[in-house]
Amino acid sequence: MFKTEITLSDGRRLIYFDQTPGDDRARLDSRGLEPATNSSQLRFDPLSRRWVAIAGHRQNRTHMPTQEQCPLCPTTPNNPSEVPASNYEVVVFENRFPSFDFNSQDSLVNSGDLGPYGLAPGLGTCEVICFTSQHDSSVSQLSQDRIRLIVDVWTDRTTVLAQDRRIEQIFCFENKGPEIGVTEPHPHGQIYGYPFVPPRVQQMIDSALKFQDTSGRNLFDEIVEYERSSLDRLVSENESWIAFVPFSAKWPYEVHLYPKVRAGNFSRLTDNQRDDLAPIYLDLLKRYDRLFAQPAPYIAGWYQYTQADHVDIFGMHLEVFTIKRDENKLKFQAGSEASMDVFISDIVPEDAARKLRELS
């Protein structure tokens, strides 16, 4: 893998990742952008004990641009974009409209007594990862070699960001489809570096610690072993990975993808595990393409952990789901889900797995 880093005109970092040396990698950003002024805040809810990010500057971020104005396409004479090169394989750059930013400053942080509340600057990182220079493509249409390169990029960013002690959690994810809320149709994902451990991950750690204390076994290993033996919810597997619909799936056609030998994060995967991840991940996304007449919208997120305290018990894995429960029906977070965080699924997990298996 060839890695080339440049600085955009407003001071943000951009990195090209190529399987072979690429052209135009030293081309400068000619836009003459002024450094962005971001004011992300973290506000603490004492009832739920959760941090909420407030990022008012994102209200004016790019929204559904045409291909001729796409900021993620390579630069052309008529469209000086975020990517100065005339072509690329995979590129990562710091988001121009980040939810978290190490340069964030806000006067409210020193506003005095806040009673039961907590307030902090929204320090962290938000990187955009563009999977291809082809605007009208998708991850499921990429080659297996390109997916393997993307796996290497996720590994690189996890390894590099984990060295920053201000970052406690690294989340690689992709949103696809306007139904999900995507505001930029060019195939891309994001990599967040949170300054705290998000609730979902903390809950997984707490559950794994409790399970280990009571049973002496690892909870992530138990889940993988059970799904490998029962087969009721199996979707696909290869030598290193297994994909299955979880026993208590919250979303329509939700699939979890685990390595058969536990690893805490991307940097702890073996070369064989990374090699085997590319084909099964590509196969899984193609199944979502075939679920309905049109490719299903989805969210695909990697749960991993890099901190030394619990990395040895954590089981990194992918969770991917669509909000479509039928051809013309969406699964909304209605009263029970949105207000009480109690999900009610319309699809039996075993039935969802059966349908996904048949789409091989």
PyMOL commands that set and color helices and strands:
alter all, ss='L'
color gray80, all
select helices_A, chain A and resi 56-60+67-69+107-110+139-141+144-161+199-215+219-230+266-268+271-290+335-340+349-357
alter helices_A, ss='H'
color red, helices_A
select strands_A, chain A and resi 2-7+13-18+41-45+50-54+90-94+118-121+125-130+169-176+188-194+234-237+241-244+255-259+298-303+317-321+324-326+329-330
alter strands_A, ss='S'
color yellow, strands_A
deselect
rebuild
show_as cartoon
